[in-house]
């Protein structure tokens, strides 16, 4: 059996839980050596323990802290000698009525969700450009493609990721480096539990309500996002760049 990512080296931020963990494990199953990062080392160690053949390594990193990103990139470059795939998945969420959300909340989300993508990408792009190949996969959201009430900071930050993805793709295309964004809809992750707390709902009740809003009548499993991330990290997608792909059980079709 041919492993789709055999010989590739990958970094996945926010790899301790949810979508990031699913992507890291899918990459390892496809033969990639992978480093996962997040703020919580315990979650990362659980991801590494689940991976086949010890193909996942873990290091704590806060993408909103430039020195933390530098330390992480030094570790990864020493371990692997560079990476072929960067998955910018680390992200945080906030919700509430627009007039009730302080401007500082916007700054916090922007630092993690947008500037974090910039910091991590800039740390590894020089090596990709030198080798003339590489894949950057940004995890955005359908919230980056349309408007929704009660999520202004999150939507604004994910719109930023979508715009950043397109600009990066345009500048990097001639050098052989691709940059694409995955825009998931409702996914069964711990972030949904946090959202339930914010809106004062029970987690299962919220999941049921969100599922009813999709044509397929369900929410996504993180593995479904990981499947698309495998494709975008593989040579199969070498001609695709600057794309924002919604995966939302039919909730968003553009």
N, C-alpha and C positions, 0 to 999 in steps of 0.2 A: 504494500500500500504506500502511495506517495503522500508524504506529509507536506501540506501546503506551505508551511512556514519553516521548513527544515533549514537550518543554517542561519536563520535570521536572529537578530538580537533586538529585544523590545523593552520599552519602558512604559509602564502604565501608572499614571498618577491616580490617586483615589482608589487604589487597588485593594483596599482592605475589606470592602463590603460591596454588595449590590452589583451594579453594572461593571465596575472596575474589577471586582473579583472574578466575575464571569468571563470577562475578556482575558484576563491573565491566565486563567485555567484553560480557556479555549486555545489560546496561543501556545501554551505548553503542550497541550494534547496534539497540536499540529506541528510540534517539533521546535518551536522557538525557545530560546533562553530568554527569560523575562525577569525584570526587576519591577517590584511593586512599591509604591510609596503612598503614604498618607500621614496624617497627624498622629494616628493611634497605632503604635507598634504592635499591640496585642492582636488587632484585626489583621495586620499584615502577616504576622506569624501564622495565623490560622489559614490564610490564603496559601502561603508557602507550604504548609503541612499537607494541604490537599493536592498539590501539584504532583504530576507523575515524574519520577526519576530525578527529583530535586532540581527541576528546571526553573523554578521560581525562587528568587532571592528577595529579601525585604530590607528597606531602609526608611526610617522616618524622614519626612520632609513636609514643610509648610510652604506651599507654592506662593503664599503672600509675602514670604520673607526671602529677599534676594540672597542673603548669606546661606540660608538653609538650602536653597536651590543650587548654589555653587558647591556646597559640600556634597550634596547628592550627586550632582553631575560628575564631580571628581571621583566619587566612589564608583559610579557606573562605568565611566571611561577607563578607570583602572581595572575593573573587573572584566569588562567586555572589549575594551579598545574601541568604543563607540557603539552607536545603535543604528539599526536600520528602520525601526518603527518607533514613533512616539505617539502614545495615546493620551491626550489631555482630557482626563475624565474628572479630576478633582473639582468639586463644586459645592456650594452651599445655597440654601433656600431661605426666603423670607416671604411672609404673606401678611396682608392686612389692608385696611382701608387707606387709600392714598394719603388723605390728610392726617392719618395717625402715624405714618411711618416717618421717622426722623431721617434727614439727609445723610447722617452718618451710616445708616443701614445700606444706602446705595453705594457708598464708598467701600464698605466692607465686602459686599457682594462683588463689586467691580474688581477689587484687588484680587480676589480668589478666582472668580469665574472668567475674567477677561485678561487682566494683567498676569495672572498665573499662567495662562496659556502662552503669553508673550515670553515670560521669564524662562519657562521650561523649553519652549521651542528654540529660543535664541541660544540656550546652553548647548544644544545638540546639533543645530543646523550647520555650523562650520564643518563638522566632520562629514555630514551628509553631502554638503556641497563639494567638499574635497574629493569624495568618492564618486560623485556624480549620480547618486541615487538615494532614495529614502522616501518614507511615507509618514505623513503626519495626519492623525485621525483625531479630530476635535469632537467631543461629545457635547452637543448643544441641546436642543429641546424643541418640540413643536411650539413651546413658548417663545422661541426665537423667530417664529414664522408668522405669528398672529397675536392679536391682543386678547387679554382675558382680565376680568375684574379681580381685584384683590391680590394681584401678584406683580405690581408695577416694578419693584426692584429686580425681581428674578427675570421677568420678561425683558426688561431693558438690558440686563447683563447678557442674556442669551441671544438677543438681537445683535449685541456687540460681538459675540463669538461667531455668529453667521457672517457678519460683515468682515471680520478679521480673517476668517477662513478664505473668503473670496480674494481679498487683497494679497494674502500670503501666497495663494495658489498662482495668482497672476505673476508675482515677482519671482517665484521659484520654478516655474514651469520649464524654462529654457535650461535649467541646471539639472533636470531629471528628478526633481523632488516633487511629489504630489502632496496636496493638502485638501482634505475633504471633511465634511461635518456630518455626523449622524444626529438626527433630531427625533429622539424617542417621544412617544406620547406617555400614557400612564403605565408605569413599570412597577412591578411588585418588589420594592426595595425598602430599606429602612427609612429613606427620605419620605415615603408616604406616611409612615408612622409619625414622623415629625410634623408633617402637614396636618394630619388628623388632630394632633395636639393643638396646633395653632388655631384651627377652626372649631375646636371643641367637639369633635366627633369621635366615635369609636372606630378603631382601625378597620375592622371588618365591614362595618357599615359604610365607611368611606369607600373602600374598595368596591363594594357592591354598587354604590351610586356612580362611581367613575366608570365601571364596566358597562353600565346601562347607557352611558353616553357614547359608546363606540358602536359602529355597525356590526362588528364581530361579537359584541356582547361580553367582552372580557378585557382584562388588563394584560400587559405583556410580561413574559418571563425574562429576566436578565439575559438568559442564554440566547434569546432571539436577537438582542442587540449585539451580543458577542459574535454571532454568526456573520453579521454584516461587517463587524470590525475585522474579522479574519479575512474576509474578501478584500477589504480596503488595505490591509497590511500585506497582502500577497501580491505576487507578480501578475495575477489575473486582472488586477485593476490598474495596470501600468498606464493606460491611456485615459484614466479618469482623474480629473482634478477640478477643484473649485465647486464641487457639488455639495448640496445640502439635502440629504436624503431623509425624508420623514418615514418613520416606522411607528404606526399608531393604531393598528387594527382598523384602518379605514377612516379614522376620525379626521385626518388631514390628508388630502390627496394631491397636494401641490406644494 
